[in-house]
Amino acid sequence: MATPRPQSSNFALRVRHFQQNSPQPTPFQLTAYLCSTSSTDPDSKDLALQYGFRVSDHMAALNIHPNEASVTAISRLAAAKGDGDYAFEVVKTLVDYQVPPRLRTYEPALFCFCQKLEADKAYQVEEEINNMGLSLEEPQIAALLKLSADTGREERVYNYLHKLRRSVRWISEETGKILEDWFLCKKSEIGSEGAKYDVGSVKESILRNGGGWHGLGWIGEGKWVVRKGNVEPNGRCCCCGEQLDCVDIDDVETEKFALSVAGLAMEREVKANFRAFQDWLGKNANYDAIVDGANIGLYQQNFAEGGFSVLQLDAVVKEMYTRNGNKWPLVILHNKRVRALLENLSSRKLVEEWKANGVLYTTPHGSNDDWYWLYAAVKLRCLLVTNDEMRDHIFELLGSSFFIKWKERHQVRYTFLKGTLKLQMPPTYSIVIQESEKGSWHVPIVCNRDEETLRTWLCITRPGACEEGGKTCEIDDGPCCKSPISEAGENGNHEKSNDKGTSMTESGFERLKLHKLEQTFMKIEVYIRQMTAGRMESQGMLPSQTDANPQENVSVITLRSGTVIVPPIQENDVTCSQKKKS
Ligand SMILES: [Zn+2]
């Protein structure tokens, strides 16, 4: 992982940082990197941009293929100049060289357009990112959300809020501020299509989506109330009293997940056996909980007399029966274990009792019962009692992020303390952005403290959308509910503050510093030319690919950005071709 970029203007520090992260950088990469980092420093920005573009033009003139890092650096330079179009153009050239761009490659153009409120261009960059199969992360989604809010596109804001919900579990303080600003602005008061949906269809959507969101649009009209507060351990919002959902994966994802489990099981198990199980499950789908029999029977049995504890398993079966309103769970157990249990008189009675109650499914000889219990739990959207963390290689094959989400919602863990069973049920609510059937939003903010009840949530309600005429939304702040944000008077200044007076740049000291920086850039540039010349000569490439400087000692360079630069001439300068641009 890359270490954070040094903020200091210390030149040597930057070089070292770059070298640590790029073991074998080309001189071009190095300079482009230096220029792009220097361009964030107001003192050296102009100089850095000037030299950065020159490096870019040298590269083009010498016909050197850019890589992702150098294009990203050049794109950052363009963005620092406020030229989003060029920042985007240069990224597109990567396709010509069949170099796959990364998300960071698009960031300069995207952020530049967002900052300048050039909404359509920013959406175009987003489209390109999607086309490349890359996924937006919080900073990009937040920037697009802010842009959409600032340009009053409430439907876009709604969609980005959902995108955020899908991408991150909780948001940063900065993103929270963007949301607050949106919900407190006049434009957010207008209702959209969502207002037309009736309560029934909203509820149905939430159910189909696995809970926690409906995605139908803003509900209701009028002012929003934004508060900051906590959520009680039972999932109740301290600010508005609403109950948060424990969010499951949606119907479509669940079905896909079940199919992929079945597909993998079919590859590894005797096909006929697994198909027989699927058929059986189809006819006996009335279970609310699946029990991983072996995991429970073998729990803490690694002592001398230990074996398979049928009593532990029976305790779990009976506990689940009681908890699920006198409904038996399904225990999956391998036939070699069942056979052993039947041979023993003391356990035989229990096994027969399970069989009589339809509790037991015996997996056949040669099977891996993991596939059976996992498939049953996914397919029937059941609880799954097991302490297996499912990190085995077979689960890695499923490797999707929603597997984690699925486990959180479905897995029941257990302990036996001095022989007494204790079940650890799934959490009562999920720490994710949630949209309720009333149209309110609950947004978790990043929290560095261990205790979940200390986490701050944004509680965003719309009294005008509530059936009870806003009764629930206008309750006084509870003990743990902080004041509405609108009165907080926070200063959302995202710009990097520059507290240096203008006199600094006018001082002799500052001029000296800039002069030294310029000299360093010039030295690097010469070094690059020498390096490149040497490298190309050794490859027998140079003479035919560079033009002699027609003016012998003056090279006027017109940048693609339109800037014309007359560079200072060095004695030992290696000829650089003039950029030919009509
Ligand atoms: Zn609330």
Residues whose N, C-alpha, C, O or C-beta is under 5 A from the ligand:
A	BS01	ZN	C237 C239 C240 G241 E242 C459
